[in-house]
Amino acid sequence: MVTPQQIEGYLNEKLSCEHLAVDGDGAHFEAVIVSAAFEGKTRVARHQIVYGALGDRMREEIHALSMKTLTPAEWSASQS
């Protein structure tokens, strides 16, 4: 069973994140991912970047992943 920490590790290997938090129960996960790679991208394109970073793990290990994908500026604005 995959852990939230493993998912964080998988994402950090392939995606430069300013902030990354993953929570879950081994099958269903929620993530907040803040990356400059999302600049100028639609929400769908952002999710595709994350799916690309996770690769086959999305089919084999991770049953469901709900995510918030934010740019550093969006993250900063949401914290105030």
Short mmCIF file of the C-alpha atoms (twelve columns), coordinates in Angstrom:
data_MODEL
# 
_entry.id   MODEL 
# 
loop_
_atom_site.group_PDB 
_atom_site.id 
_atom_site.type_symbol 
_atom_site.label_atom_id 
_atom_site.label_alt_id 
_atom_site.label_comp_id 
_atom_site.label_asym_id 
_atom_site.label_seq_id 
_atom_site.Cartn_x 
_atom_site.Cartn_y 
_atom_site.Cartn_z 
_atom_site.pdbx_PDB_model_num 
ATOM 1  C CA . MET A 1  0.000  0.000  0.000   1 
ATOM 2  C CA . VAL A 2  1.368  3.393  -1.016  1 
ATOM 3  C CA . THR A 3  1.701  6.143  1.599   1 
ATOM 4  C CA . PRO A 4  1.268  9.921  1.300   1 
ATOM 5  C CA . GLN A 5  5.009  10.275 1.928   1 
ATOM 6  C CA . GLN A 6  5.794  7.990  -1.010  1 
ATOM 7  C CA . ILE A 7  3.570  10.052 -3.303  1 
ATOM 8  C CA . GLU A 8  5.365  13.196 -2.136  1 
ATOM 9  C CA . GLY A 9  8.651  11.505 -2.964  1 
ATOM 10 C CA . TYR A 10 7.456  10.441 -6.416  1 
ATOM 11 C CA . LEU A 11 6.316  13.990 -7.180  1 
ATOM 12 C CA . ASN A 12 9.487  15.606 -5.848  1 
ATOM 13 C CA . GLU A 13 11.579 13.357 -8.127  1 
ATOM 14 C CA . LYS A 14 9.898  14.696 -11.280 1 
ATOM 15 C CA . LEU A 15 8.415  18.081 -10.380 1 
ATOM 16 C CA . SER A 16 9.973  21.071 -8.657  1 
ATOM 17 C CA . CYS A 17 7.504  22.050 -5.933  1 
ATOM 18 C CA . GLU A 18 7.541  25.130 -3.731  1 
ATOM 19 C CA . HIS A 19 4.972  23.446 -1.476  1 
ATOM 20 C CA . LEU A 20 3.687  19.893 -1.461  1 
ATOM 21 C CA . ALA A 21 1.294  18.259 0.988   1 
ATOM 22 C CA . VAL A 22 -0.323 14.856 0.463   1 
ATOM 23 C CA . ASP A 23 -2.816 13.166 2.766   1 
ATOM 24 C CA . GLY A 24 -4.644 9.885  2.302   1 
ATOM 25 C CA . ASP A 25 -5.594 6.427  3.428   1 
ATOM 26 C CA . GLY A 26 -3.578 4.217  1.086   1 
ATOM 27 C CA . ALA A 27 -6.016 4.275  -1.835  1 
ATOM 28 C CA . HIS A 28 -7.582 7.747  -1.893  1 
ATOM 29 C CA . PHE A 29 -5.372 10.802 -1.617  1 
ATOM 30 C CA . GLU A 30 -5.626 14.588 -1.533  1 
ATOM 31 C CA . ALA A 31 -2.728 16.805 -2.560  1 
ATOM 32 C CA . VAL A 32 -1.871 20.483 -2.573  1 
ATOM 33 C CA . ILE A 33 0.867  21.041 -5.133  1 
ATOM 34 C CA . VAL A 34 2.506  24.425 -5.678  1 
ATOM 35 C CA . SER A 35 4.878  24.669 -8.629  1 
ATOM 36 C CA . ALA A 36 6.153  27.289 -11.056 1 
ATOM 37 C CA . ALA A 37 5.642  24.609 -13.736 1 
ATOM 38 C CA . PHE A 38 1.918  25.436 -13.556 1 
ATOM 39 C CA . GLU A 39 2.406  29.059 -14.696 1 
ATOM 40 C CA . GLY A 40 0.163  29.844 -17.664 1 
ATOM 41 C CA . LYS A 41 -1.382 26.362 -17.687 1 
ATOM 42 C CA . THR A 42 -5.050 25.415 -17.484 1 
ATOM 43 C CA . ARG A 43 -6.249 23.238 -14.616 1 
ATOM 44 C CA . VAL A 44 -6.398 20.246 -16.970 1 
ATOM 45 C CA . ALA A 45 -2.820 20.855 -18.164 1 
ATOM 46 C CA . ARG A 46 -1.658 21.167 -14.551 1 
ATOM 47 C CA . HIS A 47 -3.259 17.837 -13.670 1 
ATOM 48 C CA . GLN A 48 -1.639 16.261 -16.725 1 
ATOM 49 C CA . ILE A 49 1.754  17.446 -15.455 1 
ATOM 50 C CA . VAL A 50 1.083  15.741 -12.110 1 
ATOM 51 C CA . TYR A 51 -0.168 12.543 -13.778 1 
ATOM 52 C CA . GLY A 52 2.949  12.561 -15.952 1 
ATOM 53 C CA . ALA A 53 5.151  12.866 -12.870 1 
ATOM 54 C CA . LEU A 54 3.387  9.920  -11.235 1 
ATOM 55 C CA . GLY A 55 3.404  7.822  -14.414 1 
ATOM 56 C CA . ASP A 56 2.120  4.253  -14.160 1 
ATOM 57 C CA . ARG A 57 1.674  4.617  -10.409 1 
ATOM 58 C CA . MET A 58 -1.667 6.321  -11.142 1 
ATOM 59 C CA . ARG A 59 -2.934 3.043  -12.589 1 
ATOM 60 C CA . GLU A 60 -1.117 0.564  -10.409 1 
ATOM 61 C CA . GLU A 61 -0.748 2.035  -6.911  1 
ATOM 62 C CA . ILE A 62 -2.954 5.113  -6.549  1 
ATOM 63 C CA . HIS A 63 -6.694 4.545  -6.802  1 
ATOM 64 C CA . ALA A 64 -7.775 8.193  -6.590  1 
ATOM 65 C CA . LEU A 65 -5.972 11.511 -6.291  1 
ATOM 66 C CA . SER A 66 -7.788 14.774 -5.677  1 
ATOM 67 C CA . MET A 67 -5.497 17.735 -6.145  1 
ATOM 68 C CA . LYS A 68 -5.191 21.483 -5.900  1 
ATOM 69 C CA . THR A 69 -2.544 22.700 -8.318  1 
ATOM 70 C CA . LEU A 70 -1.376 26.254 -7.724  1 
ATOM 71 C CA . THR A 71 1.339  28.570 -8.942  1 
ATOM 72 C CA . PRO A 72 3.512  30.172 -6.258  1 
ATOM 73 C CA . ALA A 73 1.620  33.475 -6.718  1 
ATOM 74 C CA . GLU A 74 -1.769 31.735 -6.350  1 
ATOM 75 C CA . TRP A 75 -0.529 29.922 -3.240  1 
ATOM 76 C CA . SER A 76 0.775  33.145 -1.736  1 
ATOM 77 C CA . ALA A 77 -2.517 34.927 -2.400  1 
ATOM 78 C CA . SER A 78 -4.499 32.068 -0.855  1 
ATOM 79 C CA . GLN A 79 -2.429 32.264 2.356   1 
ATOM 80 C CA . SER A 80 -3.280 35.911 3.081   1 
# 
